[in-house]
Amino acid sequence: MKKFKLLLLTLISVFVLISCSSAPITGRQQLKFVDDEKLASESSAAYSEFIAQVKQQNLLANSTNDGKRVTAVGNKLAVAVEKYLRENGQAQKVDYLNWEFNLIKSDDVNAFAMPGGKIAFYTGIMPIAKNDAGIAAIMGHEIGHVIAGHHAEGKSNETAAGIVMIGKQVADIVTGGATSVISNDLVGQGLSLGLLKFNRTQEYEADKYGMIFMAMAGYNPEEALAVWERMAAGGSSGGPEILSTHPNTENRIKKMKEFLPEAMKYYNQSK
């Protein structure tokens, strides 16, 4: 039993160690063994299918004033992001970016970015964005998830979680059920909470990236704080942080204030 546990732990540890990389800016260790190019290709295909469905339902709002603003801000951010990547030893990531910006008619207060530079805004978030700098803050944050490799990291975490669950099931068989006192549901819940906490860390990283990108594009990063204050005023502060994939709004704004002086350096250089 002890030898089996040791072997299983060793195999998982080796698997994790060879798959680790460092997150830009923060230097946080990431578990990543998903190919960026493949993920960008898969995401682009899924995005194209999604937009095709939106078109069929006549829900694209690109020709509206807000739609044109989203595209205009997006193009400025794209230039800033590619400049940042080239200046920070990540020029290879530019090859996977094929930018696309769409505004979708929906009351949902939401926006997202997918690997490959595929961006979607919902009209419901435009009052929160309020102005071009607000759009840049939200879009910069979403692009931050892409550039930081959070999508690949998330898929890697899902795979690793699956390996742990398989390992426990194998242990149950080998030991004749000696480990069955630990329920699979409990193990799964523990993993889920761990991943939720990890996702909140990703959110903080995306905030930092977003502030840098919007600043490089010529938008005052102070507006990022104002956006989240409007989010909070609109009732989007969320529930208990321990059970949320997003940081508590108060904590998020606090962290952004701490990073603001660094982001302002980029903004001053863009003038």
N, C-alpha and C positions, 0 to 999 in steps of 0.2 A: 504493500500500500504506500509506504513512504517513498520507495524507489519510483513508483509510478507517478506520484505527485511531483517529485523532484524532476523527473523527465519531462512531464507536461509543462511545468513551470519554466524549465530551461528552454524548451522549444518555443513557447510563447514569448519568452524574453528575447531570444535571438531574433525571432520574427519582428518584434517591435523595434529592436535596436537597429536592424539593417534598413528599416523603413522610416527612420526619423530624419527630419530636416528642421531648419530653423525658420521661424516666421520673420519676415522683414520688419524693421523698425523695433519690435519688442525683443527679438531674439528668442522667443518662446519655442520650445521644442514641439514639433508637430509630427504626427504619425501620417505619413503620406506615401502610398505605394500605388496611387492611381495616376495613369499617364495624363498629363495636362492636355496634350494635343488630342488624344482620344476623347477626353471629357468635353473639350471645346466643340468637337465635331458632333458628339451626341447631343449636347445642349443646344447647338445651333439647329439641329434637325427638329428637336422637340419644340423649340421656340417658333420655328417656321410653321409647324403644324398648328401651334396655338394661335399665332397671328392669322393664319388662314381661316380658322374657325371664327375668330373675332370679326374678320372681314365679311364672312358669310352672314353674320348676325347684324351687320351694319353698325358695329360698335367702335370702329376706329375714329379717332378725333384728331388726326394729324393735320387736317386742313384748317382747324380752328386756330384762333390766336394763341390759346394755351398750347396746342399741339406744336405750333411753329416755335414757341418759346422753349418747349422741352427739347426740340431738335437743335435749336441754336445753342442752348446751354450745353447740350450733350456734345456737340462738335467741339466746343471750346475745352470741355473736360477731356475729350479724347486726345486732343493735342497735348494737354498738360500731363495726362497719364503716360503717354508714350515717351514724352520728354523725361519724366521721372524715371521710367524703367531704363531708358538708355543711359541716364546719368548715374544710375545706382547698380550697374552690373547685371541688369535683368533684361537686356535687349532681346533675348530669345523669346520672352513672353509676348513681345509685340507681334511676332509671327502668327500667334493664335488669336489675334484680335481682328474681328471684322464687324465694326460698329454698326448698330442699328437701334433706332429710337422710335418708340411708339407710345401714343397716348390712347388709353382705352376708356370708353364711356362706362363708368361704374361708380357707385356710391362708396365702394370700399376705400378706406384710407390706407392705401398700399402702393408700393412700388417695388420692383425687383430688378436684379441684374444677373445674367447667367454667363458662365464661361464662354469666351468668344466675343464678349462685348455686346451682348444682346440685352437691351434695356426696355422696360415697360413701366409706364406710370399710369395710375388710375386717376380719373378726374376727381374722385373723392378726396385725394390728397392735395389737390391744388390750393384749396383755401388754407391748408396748413403751411404749404410752401410759401404762399403769399406773393413772392417776388422772385426774380431771376436768381438772386443769391440763395434763397430758400430752396429753389429747385436744385441748384448746384450742391447744396449741403446734403440733401436727400440722395441725389444721384451719386455724389461722391462717396457717400457711405456705402451704397449698394455696390458700386464698382470696387470699393475697398475690399469687400468680401471676395470678389473675383481675383484681384491682384494678390491678396494674401493667401490664396489657395484654399480658402475655407470650404469650397464645394468638394474639392478632392479630399480634403482632410475629413470632411463629414462622411463621405463614402468609405474612406479608409477606416474610420471609427466604427461604422456599421459592420464592416467585415470583421474587424477585430472583436467586436462584441459577439458576433456569431461564432467566432472561433472559441471564445471563452465558454459559450453555452454548449457547444459541441464537446469541448473538453470535459465539462461537468457530466454530460450525458454518458460519455465514454467511461468516466470514473465510476458512475453508477453501475454500469454493466460489469466492469472489471472487479469491482469490490462487492458485487452482489447486492447493491443497494445501500451500502454503508453510508454513502453521502446523500441519500435521498431525504434525510432530515432537513436539508437545505432545499426549499422548494424552488423550482425553476422560475416561478412567478416572482419570488423574492429576489433571486439573482437578477432577473430581468429588470425589476424595478430599481435595484441598486445601480445597474449599468445605465439606466435611463437618467437617473438623477445625476450621475457622473457626467454624462454627455450634455445634460442641460447646463450644468455649471460650466462646462467647457465651451458651450455655445455663447454663454454670456461673456466669456473672455474674448471670443471672436468678435462680439459686438463692440467691445471697447477698442479692439484693434481696428475694426472698420471705421469707427468714429475718427480715430487718428488719421487714417489714410484719407478719409473723406475731407477732413479739414485741410490736409496738405494739398489734395487735388484741386479743391475749390479755390484755395489761396493762389496756387500756381496759375489757375485760369483767370485770375483777376477779381475773384469774389471774396469779400471780407469774411474770414472764418468765424467772426463773432456771430454771424447770422445762424450758424449751426446751433449755437446755444439757444437763440431765439426760436428756432424751429421746434426744439424739444420742449421749450416752455409753452409753445402753442399746442404741442401734442398733449402735454399735461393738462392744460386748460380745457382741452377738448375731451378729457376723460380717458386718455390713452396711456395713463401711467401704469396700467397693468395690476396684477394681483401680487401675492407674496413672491419676492424675488427668488426664493429657494425653489419654487415650482415653475419658474418662468424661463424661457429661452432668452429673454431680453433683460438687461439690467433695469433695476428700479430707476425711474426717470431722475430722481434727485441725485442718486449716485452717478448716473451717466453724466449729468450736467457738471457735477463736481469734477469728474475726471477730465471732461472737455475743457473746463476752466484751467486745470493744471497744465494741459497741453497747449492751450491757446498761445502763449508766448512763442513757442516753437513754430506753430502754424503761421503766426504773424510775420515771422522772418521770411517765409516763402511769399506771403502777400506783399510785403514791402519790396521784395526783389522783382515782383511781377509788374510793378508800376513803371 
